[in-house]
């Protein structure tokens, strides 16, 4: 499966990023299900962060802003290619299943100051 991202510059053409085999992207107009596996994006913040989940958990991010945001694994300048999802409007979602334990950092590639973390046990 391929993940899509948009660069931070003036070119808004999506780039295809290989290697995100367990990522799924959804473009739903309904918000993510409530509970510990949902992350809200609102006023340029990921909430909650850090999020603690068990291995095998599917996490869904919901864009509650009216502008494009991404959920990109790694840190600005050091993307690690584990997942990368674009949510181009309010109500859009991106989901990723965390198969193995570890700490996963992520950020918005359009707004590098937006950062989050998922701790998987």
N, C-alpha and C positions, 0 to 999 in steps of 0.2 A: 504494500500500500504506500502511496506517496503522501507527503505532507506539503503544504503550501505556505509560503511566507512572503511578506512584502518588505522591501528594503526601506530604510529610514530616509533615503534621499528623495529627490523629486520624482523619480521613476517609480510609479506604483504598480508596475507589471509584476505579477507573482513569479517567484522562483521556485522550482521544484527541488525538494530536498529528499534524496533517497535515504533509506535506512531506518525508517520509523515504522517497522513492521507491526507493532502492536498499538499504534495510534489510530484512533478513529475520529473523524471530523463530522459534526452534524450541524445543519443549519436550521435549527428549530426556532420558531417564534415564541415558544413557551420557555419560562425560566427553568433552570436546572432543578432537579428534585431536591427538596430540603434534606438536611442531614450532614453528617461529617464528610461526605464525599463531594460536596458542592463548594465551589469557590466563586465568589461574586467579584466582578470587576466594576468598580464604581468610583467616580471622581479620581481616576488615575491611581487606584490602589487595588491590590489583590486582598481579599478577605475571606477566610482567615489565612494567615501565614504566621508561623509554619502550620501546616496541616499534617496531622498524624493519622496514618492508615496502615492496614495490614497488607502484606503482599497479596496480589491478585485483585486489589480494589480498583475499580474504575472511578476516576475523578472527572467531574465535569465542571468546566469554567463557563460562566455566563457573562456576556458583555452587557452591562446595565448602563453604559454610556452611549451616546449617539455618534461616536466616532470609531474608527478602526483600531483594534488592539490585537496583539498576538500573544501567544503563550509559547515561548521559545526556550528550550532547555539549555542550561549553561549560564553564562554571564555575558554582558556586552563585550564584544571582541573575542570571546572564547566560547561560541556556541558549540555544544557537544553532539548535536545531531540525534539525540534520543527521541525528541518530539518537537513539533512545530506546528501550531495551528493558528489560523487567521479567523477573526470574527469581525466582519466588516460593518456590522450595524447593531443597534440595540436589540437585545433578545437573542442574538446568535450565540451558539455554544460550540465548544470544542471539548472532546473527551479523550482520555488516555488511561490505559490500564497499566498499573505499576506491578509488573510480574515479580520483581526481585527486591529484596531488602536494600536499603541504602538511603542516603540523603540526596534529593534531587532539587537543584536550584533552577530557577527559571526567571524570565524577564519578558517585557514587551519590547520587541525589536523596533517599534516606532517611538517608544517613550522609554529610553534606557533607564530612567530613574525608577520605573515600576519593576519591583522584584518580589519574588516569592520563593517558598520552599515547601517541599513535601517530604516528610520523614516516613519511610516505609519500614515496618518491622516484620 
